[in-house]
Amino acid sequence: MKKNKAKKNRSSKTWALYVLATSLFILIIGVIGIFSYKKGYSDAEVSIAQKQKKEEAKQTALLAKITNIAAPQNDLVGRLHNVLSKERSKKKEESPKVVQKKEVDAKHEFDTNTLGRPPKGPKRIVKKPAVYSNFKKPKLAIIIDDVSFLRDVQSIKALHMPLTMSFLPPSPAHPNSAKLASKEKIYMVHLPLEAMKFSAEEPITLHVNDTKEMIVKRVKQVKELFPRAYYVNNHTGSRFTSDKRAIKDLIIALKKENIGFLDSRTTAQTKVPEVMKSLGQEYIARDVFLDHEADVDYIQNQIKIAIAKAKEHGSAIAIGHPRKETLQALKNSKRLLKSVELVYVNKVI
């Protein structure tokens, strides 16, 4: 009996030692695994940070190059580097103390001194109501131009509506626009073109006197800044779009980069329809301009007109800006907009 007890005790001790050794082994393996995971995660973070740093450096160099080409007389390159250096040194992407948004009246898009009102949208074929059923609503795309800052994006997204943002190319005043666009699934570029009369011109504005080579170069730079931009619409551009040679060179250059052109119709003298026809391309333009007046009631009425256009033609395109009156009018019109299918611009082009 004593021998059996001793044997059982030895067996118990052996088993306990085995369990302890196994537990220690598992613990050591776990610690090693955690350490390896943390190291791998840390290495991945470093790799991502290095990649982001390279992309930022690349973008900075490109922005400086574009700005220098556009306005070599104004030392904008130095100013751009200063702005970007300040931006990178801050934890937040944007600080109101560094960049103050200047409220620009939406009338800057048109030559209001001569026109008084925005030019009308293009004449379109009226589709019979019978084409549509209760299961197929007419489509309306609303483009928000002049998107430049984080607060613009946040204000637009707060509406929870499929609004297409059209970003101005980066400049010293708004250096982060391309970076903001890169986070969106669908976006456009609001390409600055020469106006008949406009004092606050963007630094990379294309002019009617620019050569074909310059236009091609600028389009390539825009594509590099906005690699997923499949459509652009003109920012101002009343002089440029009314010049047949200039707009044709631009549209051909855009086509080579697989970018479509949507005419904002900032002038009644636009040559875009004529050029598009000569190139065998469909003419696409905005039908309604929403916020010619900074008045919520006026804008809501323009939204009603855009809805009516969509119902008449099967689809329509409206353009507005990220102003408080425009955003409030859109919010107020949510119920009214349910009578159409509000979509991103790629669904009507």
N, C-alpha and C positions, 0 to 999 in steps of 0.2 A: 504493500500500500504506500509506504514511504517513497519507494522508487517511482511509483506511478505519479505521486504528487509532485516529486522533484521534476519528473519528466514533463508534467503538465505546466509547472511554473516556468521551466526553460522554454517550452513551446510558446507560452503566453508572452514571455519577455522577447522572444525572437519575433513573434508577430507584431508586438508593439514597436520594436525597433524597425521592422520592415515598414510598418505604417508611417512611422516618423520619418524614415529615410525617403519614402515615396512622397510624403507631404512636402518635405524640404526640397526635393527634386522638382516637384510641380511648382512650388513657390519660386524657386530660382529661375525655372523656365519662364514663369509668368513675368518676373521682374525683368528678365532679359528681353522678353517680347514687348513689354511696355516701353522699355528704354529704346528698343529698335524702332518701335512705332513712332515714338516722340521724335527720335532723331530723323526718321524718314519724313515725318510731317514737317519738322523744322527745315530740313533740306528742301522740301517742296515749296515751303513758304519763301525761302531764300531765292529759289529758282523763279518763282512767280514774281517776286519783287524785282529781281534783276531784269526779267522780261518786260515788266511794266516800265522800269526805268529806261530801258532801251527804246520802248515805244514812245515814251514822253520826249526823249532826246530827239528821236526821229521827227516827231510832230513839231517840236520847237524849231528845228532846223528848217523844216518845210514851211512853217508859218512865217519865219523870218525871211525866207527866200521869196515867198509870195508877196509879202508886204513891201519888200525892197523893190521888187519889180513894179509894183503898182504905184508907189509913191517914193521914189528915191530921193526927192528933195526935202522930205520932212523928218528925217531921222526916226522913222517909225520902227525901224529894226531894233534900235536901242531901247525904245520905249516898250516894245513887245517883250524883249528879254527881261526887262525890269518887272513887268507885270507878271510874267510867267514865273520868275524867281520868287516873287512874293507869294504867288499862289501855291507853289510847291512847299514853301516853308511853313504853311499853315495846316493844321489838322483838318479843318473843314475845307470842303472843295471851294466854297465861295464865302466871302465875308462882305457884308454890305458896306463896311468901312473902306474896303479896297476898291470895290466896283459898285458904283451907284448907277442904277438904271435910269436913263433919261426917258421920260414919257414922250414918245413921238406920236403926233397926231396921225391917224390912219390916212388922212388926206395926202400924206407925202407920197403915196403910191401913184397918184394921178396929177396931171397938170390942171389943178382946179382953177387956176387963174383964167384959163381959157375955156375950160369945159364946164366948170361949175358943178357938174355931177360926173360920177364914174361912167365910162362908156358902157353901153349895153352889152349884154352877153351875145354870143353868136346865134344866128338863126339856125334852128334845128328842126328836123322832121318831127311832126306831131304823130305820136303813136296812138292808135285807137285804144280806148279803154278796154275793149273786148280782149285785147292781148293779155290783160292782167286778170288774175283771179284772186280769190280771197287768200290763196296760199302763196301768192307772189306779189310782194309789195314793190313799188318803185323804189329805186335806190337814191340816196342822197349822201354825198361826201362833203364834209366840211373841213377845209384846210385852214390851219392857224399859222399865219405867216409871222416872220420876225422873231421866231423862238431863238433865244440867245442865252438865257440864264437858267439856273437851276430852279429858281422860283417860278419861272414861266412853265417849266415842265411839271412841277408839283401842282400848280394851280389848275393846269389843264387836266391832269390825271385825277385830281380831286373831284371832277365832275362825273367820273366813271362812264364816259361816253367814248365811242370810237372816233376820235378826232385825229386827223392827220397833221402832225407837226412838221412845219417847213422851217429848217434851221438856216440862219444866216451863216456864211462861212466865218471862221474865227478871225478876229481882229484884236488889236490892243484893248479895245473897249469891252470885248466879250471873247476872251481867249479859249473858253471851255466848250464852245458850241458843238464842235465835232465830237468831243469826248461824251457829251450828253446824248448826242444822236446815236452813238455807238451802242447805247444801252436800250435802244428802241427797236422793236421788230420791224415796224413800218415807219418810214420817215421820208421827207423830201428835202431838197436843198433850195433855199430861197436865193437864187443867184442874182447878185447886183449887176444891173445893166444901166447904161447911161440914160439919164432923164433929160427932158427939155429944160426943166428948171427944178433944181433941188440942191440946196446948199450943204446938207449933211450927208454927203456921198460916202459910201463905204470904201475903205482903202483898196479893195481888190476889184472895184467896179470895172467891167469891160466897156470900152468905148467904141464908137463907130469907126474911128480911125485906127484901131488896133489891127495889126496884120493877121492873116489867116494863121500864120505860125504862132503868133501870140495867143490867139484864141484856142488853138489846139493845145498849147502848153498849159494854159489856165484850166482847161477842162480836165486834163490829165492830173493836175494838182488837186482839183476838187474831188476827182474820183479817188485819189490816194487818201485824202482827208475823210471822205465819206464813201468807203468801199461798197456799202450796201444801198447806195442811192440809185434808184432806178428811174426816178423822175426829178426834174427840177421845174420850178416856175420862176418867173422873173420878179425881182425886187426893183421897183420903179421901172425904168427901161422904156419910157415913152419914145425917146429918140432912137434907141438901139433897135427896138422891134419894128419901127417904121422905116428902117433902112434895110432894103432887100438884100444887099450884098452881105452886110454884117450878120443879119439873123440867119441867112442861109449857111454861112460859114460856121456859125455856132451850132445849128441843128445837125449839120453833117459831122462836126467834131463830137457832139454828144452821142450821136448814133454809133460812132466807132467805139465808144465806151459803153454801149448798151444802156444809155440813159435817154429817157423820153423827155420831151419838152411840153409843158402845159402853159399855155398863154394866159397870163393874169389879166390881159386886156387892159393895160394902163393907158392905152390911147385908141381912139377910133380909127386911126390911120395905120394900125398894125398890119404888117405884111406877112405875118406868120401863116394865115390861111392860104395865101397865094404860094408861099414857099413850100408848105406841106403838100399841096396839090401837085406841084412840080416834081417833088421827090417821091410821090406815090405813097405818102403817109397820111394817116388820119389826123385831122385837126382837132385838138383837144383844148378846151378853154373853160374858164370859170363862167358860170351863168349869172351869179348874183354876188355882189359885194355887200357884206353885212353891216360893217361899222363905219360908213362914211361920216356918220354923225355919232358923237359920243353920248348917245342917249339910249337908255335901256328899252323904252317903248319903241323907238325908231328901229332898233336892231331886232326886236321881237317881230316887228312887222316885216322886216327883210327876211327873217327866217320863214315866215308864212309864205312869202313870195317864192323862196327857194323850194319849199315843199310843193307849192302849186306847180312850179317848173318841173319838178321830179315826176309829179303825177301826170303832167301833160306829155312829157317826152320819155318817160320810163326811167330816167335818171337825171341827175343834176349835180353841179359842183358849185359850192359857195366858198367864199374866202373871208376870213376875219382875222383879228389880231388878239394877242393875249392881254387885252385890256380888261379892267374890272367890269366895265359896262357890258362888254361882249360876253364875258364869262357868266355874268349874272343873267343876261338875256337867254343864254343857252340853258342855264339851270332852270329858269322859269318856263322854258319851252319843252321840257322833257316829255310831258304828257302829249303835247301837240306833235312832237317828232315821232311818236309811236305809230302815226298814220303812214309813215314811210319806213324803209329799212335804212337806218343810219349806218354807213359803212366806211372803211378806209378807202382812200382814193384808188388803190389798185383794183378794187372791186367794180369800179365804174369805167376804168380805162381799158 
